Amino acid sequence: MAASDADSWRTLVTQQSRSSEIREVSKVLAALEPGAISSSKMMLATQFEKKIFESAKSLADYRKRIAKRLKKLQKSYVPAANNPELDKKDHERMERDLRNRYGEMLIYICRHAPEAIEKLREKKGIEHAQHLKQHTNNAEQWSVDLSLIGEGSKSGIKTTMRKYNRDGTFFDKLSGHLKDRVENIRRHVVSLTDPDLLLEEHLAKLEDEMSEKAAKELSVIALKVLNREKAVDVSTINKIMERVKVLVPPSREGHDQDIKEASLLYLDKIRAACQLFINYMALDSDGKAQNKQILKKAHVIVVEGLNHIIRTYKEKDSNEKNQVKLEDAWNNFMEYLPSNSAIEPIN
């Protein structure tokens, strides 16, 4: 039998199958040492499996050798002497990985939890607010456990570094809590304190996860809305993006003309951003793939423009002695000073 024929069985073994074997091996190895966890034995298990995979003569031989060697290990295994220095480095690595993965979300929760709880209390009552507070309190405790925030009183609870052994078991358990709950807690906090950010993140996620089939179906619907037969090309998107990216110069204090021109420019940017939404939807699947984050960018422009206009005219109204009344809409004409800024329509 040729060497290539003898090795052909390896090509039939999927990486998923091998990973499953490695996980089983790591569990057996962890069970041999009191206090050990399977994740800490993954590297050793990988080396163990690789050596057998490369030396076995067939799939049956591969599985037989793994079972035989594990059985032998279970009978004769002598745990190595504990190395506190290596254990400490391993636990520090686990803590660092958890901070990198969940730190930003946890800090956001800690920072905005009081506002979110108060807004939920106003909307749905004390019972719902208390329920959310229990979850945010947990998030704050996890933040202390990961040294993201200091010990002390946060949102009405006393957060302290818990007196558990900060070993592999502790970080494994903490990792499970974070994986299952942090993202959901943060989403509730964001929805209450910053709905614009929530929509921005949903739009970004929509683009990332949109399948080719969904992209095509969306294009068909958008083309009907636009009354077009052919898909929008990328050059159209680029042209609209130029309008969206127009810089608005800061208004000079006390110059009403500057304020009006800036507001008109922001309104035009908002209009362009809305057209960007619908034209993006009319792109074919390749066009959408080439223009990632378009929906998010358009949303950010709309929010920026609306916030500027609301803030500007709120300040202006607070400085005016005469209050605008509803009847002014038909009793008085709106007057605008002549503008030097040209605002081209988008076809």
C-alpha positions, 0 to 999 in steps of 0.5 A: 500500500502506498504511503499516500493511501495509508494517510488518506484516512486523515483527510476524512477527519474534520477539525471539528471532530479532532477538537471534540477529541481534544476537549474530551482529553482535556477533561480527563487530564483535568480530572487527574488533578484536584482543582484543575479545570479543563481549559487549563489542560487544552494545550497539553491535550492538543499536543497529546492528540496531535502526536497520536493523530500523526502516528496512528495507522487508521481512524480506528487505530487513532481512537483506540490509541487515545482511549488506551493511553488515557486509561493508562494515564488514569492508572499511573498519572502522578501530578506534577508539583504545583508551581505557584509562579506558573499558576499566577501567570496563567490566572493573570492571563485569564483575567486580562483576557476577560478584561479585554473582552468584556471591560468596555461593556462593563464600564459602560454599565457602571457609568450609566446604570443610575440613569437607566434605573431612574428612567425605567422607574419613571416608565414602568415603576419601581418593580422593573427598576429594582429588577434592572438594578439587581443585574447592574449591581452584578455587573458592577461586582464583576467589574470590581472582580476584574479590577476595572473599577475600585472597591466602594459604593456604586449605585447603592451597593457596597462593592468589594473584592470577593474573598474567593481564591482567584484561581482557574475555577474562579475565572472559569465561573466568572467567564460563564456569567459574563458570557451569558449576561453582560451583553444583555444587561448593557443592551437594556442600559443603552436602550434606556440611556442612549437609544441613538447608540442602540440603533447605530449598533443595530444597523452595524450588526445588520450590515455585518450579518446580512446574508447574500439572499437577504441583500438581494431581496432588500435590493428588489424592494428598494428599487420598487420604492425608487421606481428603478429597474437597475440596481444602484451603482457604487458611484451613486453612493460615492456621490451622495457620500460627498454630500454627507461629508460636507463640513459645516463651518462653526457659526460666529457668535451673534451672527444669525446668518451663520446660524441659519446657513449652518442649520440649512447645511445640516438639513441638507446633510440629513436629507443626503443621509436619508437618500444614502439609506434607501440607495444603499438598500438598492445596491446589489449584494456585491455593492453592499459588500463594498460599502460596509458601515454605510447605514451606521455612517448615515445614522451618525450624520442624521443624529449629529445634524438633529442634535445641532439644530435642536441645541442651536434653536433651543439656546436661541429660543431661551434668549428670545423675549417673544415666544413663538405661538401656534397662530404665528404659523398663519399670522406671520410670514417666515423671513430668511436673510439671503444666503451665499451658500449653494445647496444643490438638490440630490436627484 
